[in-house]
Amino acid sequence: MRIVHTLRLALPLLAAPLGSLLAAADSSYLSHGEDEGFKCAGIYGSPGEHTGRRSVIEIEIPPVPPSDIALAIFDYPDIDWIGIPVKNGAKVSDAEAKRLGPYISSGGRAGDGDVQRFVICDNETITMDLCSDADMGRPLLNDRDDNGQPRSFRSVIYSDYLMLNRSGIGYTQLEYKSRVLDGNSTDKSDEAWRDQARTSVVDGATLDWSSDGTLKVRYYVNTTGFYCVDAASIGDFTARVDWIDVHGLLPASEHPKMHIYLALTIAYITIAVAWAFMSWRVWSEILPVQNQLLGLVSLLAVDMGMNFGFWRYYNSTGAPST
């Protein structure tokens, strides 16, 4: 199921603003609309120890109009762990959740004890001990198995609550938790950092705030997969998402074409050279059709080379050549 639907249904349940509680490549756009806040694309991973260019999912969110946005970034196979299924007031076991599968929704399912998937940390889920005040507004993660042990995800899941143009240029829940609640700020009453252009590192992502309140979220991809960005808000918003691959600016689905055309170019050149050499040895005995075949193979070599050049240029610049 698409979690975006339940994110939007759950957001209005927040009883009070968070501030009062806590004092190229593949490209797409996110917005406040049906199916417009959920986008996915494939991307190659770059290991964390990689020292050069890294695969990254970059989300740019302008400050106008100001919105509070619940944001989750995850590898698609982990989608079942976004949100916590609850039945009769208790968390559903992994086996039961797997059996119910797509029937679990924010509206429950008749005949199954009103099974619900809670996807946003709000006052209700805090009361149910599914999350804490420090997670208010964030998408919920089912990060513990039936034995209470940490669950292993395919990749790090980024779950945050973004507050644009709030108490300064803005801040996020993970920033607030890191700087204030976890004691990394010398003065917990000091909110001057919210007014400053800054870079913060939280949960596998980098947050870059510009002086005008524009936020860039960079999520580093270590494992190859099909990654989704799920954003929801009770207000209007717009954002641009780019899945930038470690190999260049081609979309991951198009990148193999560059290698295929290079291999075909080399293969046709090899065939053309071998054919020409053998034809030269018996030049007086060959038929016209054999010369025509040599011309055809040479033409194919040129065609494959031009295709390789097209995709290589696209990979370098992020736009096809004209």
FIGU-913430 format. One record per residue: x, y, z of N, C-alpha, C in turn. Coordinates in steps of 0.1 Angstrom, whole numbers, plus 2048, in hexadecimal, padded with zeros to 3 digits. Atoms other than C-alpha are relative to their C-alpha. Example, Ala and Ser with C-alpha at 12.3 -4.5 7.8 and 13.67 -1.06 7.14 Angstrom:
! residues 2
8097F480087B7D384E80980C800 7F77F58008897F58477F880B808 
! end
This chain:
! residues 322
8087F480080080080080980C800 7F87F380180B8247FB7FE80780E 8017FA7F381383381D7FB80E7FF 8037F180180D85680F7F1802804 80E7FE7FD7E78518137FE80180F 8028007F17EA84983880780B807 7F97F47FB80386483E7F780C800 8097F48017EA87E8327F47FF809 80B8027F77CE86F84680480280E 7FC7FF7F27E286F86680580E804 7FA7F37FD7F28918647F680A807 8097F77F97D28A486E7FE7FC80F 8028047F37D289088E80980780A 7F77F87F67EE8A589D7F880A806 8097F77F87DC8B88B880680E801 7FB7F27FE7F48D58BA80D8017F8 7F47FE8078118E48A780C7FB808 7F58057F98328D48AE80880A808 7F87F67F98428F58B87FB80280E 8057FE7F382A8F98D58027F4809 7FD80C7F78318D58E180E7FF804 7F28027FE8568D78DE80780D802 7FB7F27FF85A8FE8E380B7FF7F5 7FA80280D8B98977818037F17FE 80380C7F98C187A7807F17FF800 80E8017FF89E86D7877FB80C809 8057F47F988B88C7927F17FF800 80E7FF7FF86889279E7FC80B80A 8047F57F78538AB7B17F57FA80A 80A8037F58408A67D27F780B802 8097F67FC8218B97DB7F57FB808 80B8047F88028B97F07F47FC7F6 80B8048097EA8A47DB8007F17FF 80280E8007DE8817D580B7F97F8 7F58078067FC86B7CD80C8097FC 7F57F680481288A7C980B80180A 7F67FF7F58268857E98087F3801 7FA80D7FF8328627E28077FD7F2 7F980380D84D85C7C780C7F6803 7F580A7FE8668407C28087FF7F3 7F780280C8848397AB80B7F7804 7F58097FE8A08207A880D808801 7F37FA7FF8C382A7B280B7F7805 7F58097FB8E58197B680680680D 7FB7FC7F38F48197D880F8037FF 7F27FD7FE9168277E28047FD80F 7FD8047F292681780280480D808 7FD7F57F892A82E81F80F804800 7F27FD80095082C81C8058067F3 7FD7FB80D94E8387F880580E802 7FA7F37FD9658577F67FD80A7F5 8037F780B95A8657D47F1805800 80E7FD80293886E7C77F77F5807 8088097F991C85E7DB7F18017FA 80E8008038F98547D27F880780A 8087F87F78E086C7E17F28037FB 80E7FB8038BB8747E280080E806 8007F27FC8B889A7E37F28067FF 80E7FA8008988AB7ED80280F803 7FF7F27FE8968D17EA7F2805803 80D7FB7FC8798E27FC80180F802 8007F27FE8739077F97F880480C 8077FC7F486791B8177F28057FF 80D7FA8038489288067F87F67F8 8067FC7F482D91F80E8067F880C 7FB8077F48389168327F77F4803 80780C7FD82E8F283A8077F880A 7FA80B7F88348D78537FE7F37F8 80080C80983D8B78408057F4807 7FB80D7FC83F89384B8077FA7F4 7F880580B85B8848368067F2804 7F980D7FE8678608328077FC7F3 7F880580B88285281B8047F2803 7FD80E7FD88682D8188017F87F3 7FF80A80B88E80F8027F27F97FF 80E80580286D8017F47FD7F3808 80380C7F88707DE8047FE80380F 8037FD7F286F7EF8267F3808802 80D7F97FF84D7FF81F7F77FB80B 8098067F683C7E683680380580E 7FC7FB7F384F7F58537FE80E803 8047F27FE84381884E7F2800806 80D8017F982781B8678007F4809 80180B7F781D8048847F27FB801 80E8068007FF7ED8817FC7FD80F 8058027F27E97EC8A17F37F97FF 80C8077FF7CD7D58AA7FB7FF80E 8058007F27B77D98C980980780A 7F77F97F77CF7F28D780E7FB801 7F38067FF7EE7DC8D38067FF7F2 7F980280C8097DA8B97FE7F27FA 80380D8068027BF8A080E7F97FD 7F380880281D7A389D8048017F1 7FB80080E8327A187E7F97F67F7 80780A8088217818737F28047FD 80D7FB8027FF7908777FF80B7F6 8007F58098087AF8658037FB7F2 7FE80580D81679B8487F47F97FA 80C8078057F67868467F680A7FB 80A7F68047E07A58458048087F4 7FA7F980B7F87B782E7F880C7FB 8067F38067E57D08177F3803807 80D7FD7FA7C57CE82C80280A80C 7FD7F67F57D67E384780080E7FB 8007F28047CE8078437FD80980C 8037F67F57C88278577F27FF804 80E8017FC7A381F8567FD7F2806 80280D7FB7A77FB8627F97F77F7 80680A8087977DC8557F57F9807 80B8067FA7757CF85E8027F1802 7FE80E7FE7777AC86D80D7FC806 7F28037FB79B7AF87980280980C 7FD7F97F47967C289980480E7FE 7FC7F280379A7E488880F801801 7F27FF8017BE7DF87F80380D7F9 7FC7F38067CE80187880F801800 7F27FD8017F080C86D80280F803 7FE7F37FC7FA82B87F80E8057FA 7F47FD80881383E86A80680E804 7FB7F37FB81886087C80180080F 7FF7FF7F182486689F7F880C804 8087F57FB80987B8AF7FC7FD80E 8048027F27F887E8D17FA7F2802 80680D7FE7E485E8CC80B7F5800 7F680A8008038498C380A80180B 7F87FE7F48178598DF7F97F980C 8088067F57FB84E8F78017F1800 7FF80E8027FE82B8E880E7FA802 7F28047FF82382A8EE8067FB7F3 7FA80380D82A8278C980C8097FD 7F57F78028418458CA80080980C 7FE7F77F584C8618E17FE80F7FC 8027F28038488878E380B8057F6 7F57FC80886A88A8D37FF7FC7F1 80280580E85D8798B37F38067FA 80D7FA80583D88F8AF8018047F2 8017FC80E83489388B8077F77F6 7F880980984D87987D7F77F47FC 80680D80384185B8698057F5809 7FD80B7F784083D87F8087F47F9 7F880C8068598208797FD7F4809 80280C7F88517FD88480E7F9801 7F28037FF8767F988E8047F580A 7FE80B7F68727DD8A87F87F47FC 80780C80386A7B98A27F87FB80C 8098057F68537A38B78077FE80D 7F88027F486F79D8D080680D805 7FA7F37FB8777C28D480D8047FB 7F37FD8058977C08C180080A7F4 8007F780C8A17DB8A77FF7F87F3 80280780D8957D288580B8047F6 7F67FD80A8AD7D08687F98047F3 8067FA80D8A37E684A80A7FE7F5 7F780180B8B17E382780A80C7FF 7F87F48008BD80682A7FB80980C 8057F77F68BB8228447F48087FB 80C7F980389983184580080E807 8007F27FB8988578487F1804803 80D7FC7FB87986285C80180D808 7FF7F37FA8758878657F48087FE 80B7F780185D8A386A80680E7FE 7F97F48048678C38587F780C803 8077F47FC85C8E586580680C7F9 7FA7F580886290084A7FB80D805 8047F27FD8639248537FA80180E 8068017F285C91B87880B80480A 7F67FC7F686F92D89580D8027F9 7F47FD80888893B87D7FF7FB7F2 80180580E89092D85B7FA7F27FF 80680D7FF88490B8678097F6806 7F880B7FA88F8EB8767F87F37FE 80780D8018878C68778007F980D 8018077F387D8AE89380D7F9803 7F48067FD89D89B89080B80A804 7F77F57FC8B18BB8927FE80480E 8047FC7F289E8C58B18047F680A 7FD80B7F78A38A38C080F7FF803 7F28017FF8C88A38B980680C808 7F97F47FA8D08C78C47FB80280E 8067FC7F38B88CA8E27FD7F4809 80580B7F88A88AA8EE80C7F7804 7F58097FD8C88968EC80C807807 7F67F97F98DC8B18FD80D8047F9 7F57FB8088F38BB8E080180F7FF 7FF7F18008EC8E08E680380480F 7FB7FC7F38FD8F29037F5807807 80B7F87FA8DE9079097F37FC7F9 80C8068068BC8F59037F680B7FD 8097F58028AA9169048048097F4 7FA7F880C8C09248E77FA7FA7F3 80680480C8AC9238C78068087F4 7FA7F880B8C49398B38047F87F4 7FC80880B8CF91C89E7F57FE7F5 80B8018098AC91B88E80080C7F6 8007F58098B393D87E80C8007F7 7F38008078D593386F8007F77F4 7FD80A80A8DE92484E80A7F6805 7F880A7F98ED9038587FF7F37F8 80180E8058F48DF84F8007F780C 8018097F58E98C38668007F27FA 7FF80F8048F089D8637F77F880A 80A8087F88D38878707FC7F37F9 80580D8058CB86286A8037FE7F1 7FC80380D8DE85D84A7FD80A7F5 8037F58098D487E83B80780D804 7FB7F37FE8E28A18387F580B7FD 80A7F68028CB8BF83D80880E7FE 7F97F38048D78E082C7F580B800 80A7F57FF8C38FF83780780D7FA 7FB7F38058C991F8227FA80B808 8047F57F88C49418317F18047FD 80E7FC8038A294581F7F67F5805 80880A7FB89592582F7FE7F47F7 80180C80989990E8118087F4806 7FB80C7FA8A08EB81D8047F67F5 7FB80B8098B58D080A8037F4809 7FD80D7F98B38AD8188077F77F7 7F88098088CE89680B8017F3808 80080E7FA8C987181380A7F87F8 7F58088068E885C80B7FC7F17FE 80580D8038E083B7FA80D7F6800 7F58097FF8F881F8047FD7F27FA 80480D8068E48017F67F88027F4 8087FF80C8D77FE7D37F27FB802 80E8047FE8B17FD7D27F780A7FA 80B7F880589080D7CA7FB80980B 8037F77F488D82B7E17F58097FE 80C7F880186E83E7E980180C80A 8017F47F88688617F77F1802802 80E7FE7FC84786580A7FF80C808 8017F37F983D8888147F1803801 80E7FC7FE81C8948237FF80C809 8027F47F880F8B48327F18037FF 80D7FB8017EE8C383B7FE80D7F9 8007F48087F88E28288067FE7F3 7FA80180D8048E980580F801801 7F17FF8018288E37FD8047FB7F2 7FA80580C83E8DB7DF80F7FD803 7F28047FF8608CA7DD8057F97F4 7FA80780B8788BD7C38097F5806 7F880B7FC88889B7C78087FB7F4 7F680580A8A788F7B48067F3806 7F880C7FD8B586B7B580D8017F9 7F37FE8078DA8727AD8097F4802 7F980D8008ED8537A580F802802 7F28007FE91184C7AF8088007F3 7F980180C91A84578B7FE80C7F7 8027F480890D86677D7F2805801 80D7F98008EE8797747F57F97F8 80A8088078DC85E7607F77FA80B 8088097F88BE84E7708057F2801 7FB80D7FE8C782D77F7FB7F67F6 80680980A8B081B7678068017F2 7FA7FE80D8C282A74980F7FD800 7F18017FF8E68267558057F37F9 7FB80C8078EA8027478028027F1 8007FE80E8E480F72480E8057FB 7F37FB80490582272480A7F47FF 7F780C80191880172B7FD7F77F4 80580980B9037EE7118058067F3 7FC7FA80D90A8076F580F8007FF 7F280180192F8086FE8057F27FC 7FC80E8049317E26FC7FD7FD7F2 80480380E91E7E16DB8098087F7 7F77F98089357FC6CD80D7F97FE 7F38088009547E86D67FE7F37F8 80380D8079447C86C87FF8037F1 8017FD80E93B7D86A780D8057F9 7F27FB80595D7E96A38097F37FE 7F880C80196D7C76A97FC7F87F4 80580780B9577B66908048077F3 7FD7F980C95D7D167680F7FF7FC 7F18018029837D067A8047F27FB 7FD80E8049847AA6787FB7FE7F2 80680280E96D7AA6598088077F6 7F87F980A9827C564880D7F97FE 7F38078019A27B264F7FF7F47F7 80280D8079947916427FD8047F1 8037FC80E9867A362380C8057F9 7F37FB8069A87B461C8087F47FB 7F880C8039B879161C7FC7FA7F3 80580680C9A17856007F880A7F8 8077F48069987A75F17FA7FD7F2 80480280E99679A5CD7F57F67FF 80A80B80197E77E5D67F3803807 80D7FD7F896478F5EC7F58057F7 80C7FC8079417965E07FC80E804 8057F37FC9317B95E07F880080D 8088007F49197AE5FB8087FF80C 7F88017F49367A761280680E804 7FC7F27FE9427CB60E7F4808807 80B7FA7FB91F7D66157FD7FC80F 8018047F291E7C263580A807809 7F67F97F893E7D26407FC80E803 8067F27FE92E7F463B7F580080A 80B8017F79107E964E8057FF80F 7FA8027F39257DD66C80780D805 7FA7F37FC9397FE66B7F680A804 80B7F67FD91981266B7FA7FD80E 8058047F390C7FE68980A80580B 7F67FB7F692D80669B7FF80F803 8017F17FE92982B6957F3803808 80D7FE7F99048296A08017FD80F 7FF8047F190C8176C180A80A807 7F77F67FA9298306C77F980D803 8087F37FE91184E6C37F77FE80B 8098027F48F883E6DB80880080D 7F88007F49148386F480480F804 7FC7F27FE91F85D6F07F4808806 80C7FA7FB8FB8686F57FE7FE80F 8028047F28F785571680B805809 7F57FB7F791985F7237FF80F802 8027F17FE91288471D7F4802809 80C7FF7F78F087F72E8047FE80E 7FC8047F390186F74B80980B807 7F77F57FB91A88C74E7F980D803 8077F37FF9028A974A7F2800807 80D8017FA8E189C7567F58047F6 80A7FC80A8D08A67358057FA7F3 7FC80580D8D089671280680A7F7 7FA7F680A8E68A66F77F68037F5 8097FB80B8D48B96DB8077FE7F3 
! end
